[in-house]
């Protein structure tokens, strides 16, 4: 799954969003990419929820925002990420 994700990101079909989830960048992305993004987002949500539940005073939204900032920061040049206005930009 990780290879498929990296391939989709490198092809400009998927990118990191501000909320810590993946997004489909290209409207012509196939069903396979959409399913991949959905599956990974479900896994991320479960992970974020577990972290929030284990950290006193932290909400799911807090974890999502922190994860989004980290993932966008780690994205290599050339991949798509959401900017502060929610638009897709190439890093």
C-alpha positions as CSV (number, residue, x, y, z in Angstrom):
1,X,0.0,0.0,0.0
2,X,2.9,2.4,0.8
3,X,4.3,2.0,-2.7
4,X,0.9,2.7,-4.3
5,X,0.5,5.8,-2.2
6,X,4.0,7.1,-3.1
7,X,3.3,6.4,-6.8
8,X,0.0,8.3,-6.6
9,X,1.6,11.3,-4.8
10,X,4.5,11.3,-7.3
11,X,2.1,11.3,-10.2
12,X,0.2,14.3,-8.8
13,X,-3.0,12.3,-8.1
14,X,-2.9,12.5,-4.3
15,X,-1.6,14.9,-1.8
16,X,-1.4,15.8,1.9
17,X,-4.2,18.0,3.3
18,X,-4.1,20.4,6.2
19,X,-6.3,18.2,8.3
20,X,-3.8,15.3,8.3
21,X,-5.6,13.3,5.6
22,X,-4.9,12.5,2.0
23,X,-6.8,14.2,-0.8
24,X,-7.4,13.4,-4.4
25,X,-5.7,16.2,-6.3
26,X,-6.7,15.3,-9.9
27,X,-10.4,15.1,-10.8
28,X,-9.5,12.4,-13.4
29,X,-7.9,10.1,-10.8
30,X,-9.3,6.6,-11.2
31,X,-11.4,4.6,-8.8
32,X,-8.2,2.8,-7.6
33,X,-6.7,6.0,-6.4
34,X,-9.9,7.1,-4.7
35,X,-10.2,3.8,-2.9
36,X,-6.5,4.0,-1.8
37,X,-7.0,7.5,-0.4
38,X,-10.2,6.4,1.4
39,X,-8.5,3.3,2.9
40,X,-5.5,5.2,4.1
41,X,-7.6,8.0,5.5
42,X,-9.6,5.4,7.6
43,X,-6.4,4.0,9.0
44,X,-5.1,7.5,9.8
45,X,-8.3,8.5,11.5
46,X,-8.1,5.4,13.7
47,X,-4.5,6.2,14.5
48,X,-5.3,9.8,15.3
49,X,-8.2,8.9,17.5
50,X,-6.0,6.4,19.5
51,X,-3.4,9.2,20.0
52,X,-6.1,11.7,21.1
53,X,-7.6,9.2,23.5
54,X,-4.3,8.4,25.0
55,X,-3.3,12.1,25.5
56,X,-5.2,14.0,28.2
57,X,-6.6,17.3,27.0
58,X,-6.1,16.6,23.4
59,X,-8.9,16.3,20.8
60,X,-9.0,14.4,17.6
61,X,-9.0,17.8,15.7
62,X,-5.8,18.8,17.6
63,X,-4.1,15.6,16.4
64,X,-5.3,16.0,12.9
65,X,-3.9,19.5,12.6
66,X,-0.6,18.5,14.0
67,X,-0.4,15.5,11.7
68,X,-1.3,17.6,8.7
69,X,1.5,20.1,9.5
70,X,4.0,17.3,9.9
71,X,3.0,15.4,6.8
72,X,3.0,18.6,4.6
73,X,6.4,19.5,6.1
74,X,7.8,16.1,5.2
75,X,6.4,16.0,1.6
76,X,9.2,16.2,-0.9
77,X,9.5,18.9,-3.5
78,X,7.2,18.3,-6.5
79,X,4.3,16.7,-4.5
80,X,1.0,18.4,-4.0
81,X,-0.1,19.7,-0.6
82,X,-2.9,22.0,0.5
83,X,-2.0,25.6,1.3
84,X,-3.6,27.6,4.1
85,X,-6.5,28.6,1.8
86,X,-7.2,24.9,1.0
87,X,-5.9,25.1,-2.6
88,X,-3.6,22.4,-4.0
89,X,-0.1,23.6,-4.6
90,X,3.0,21.8,-5.8
91,X,5.7,22.0,-3.1
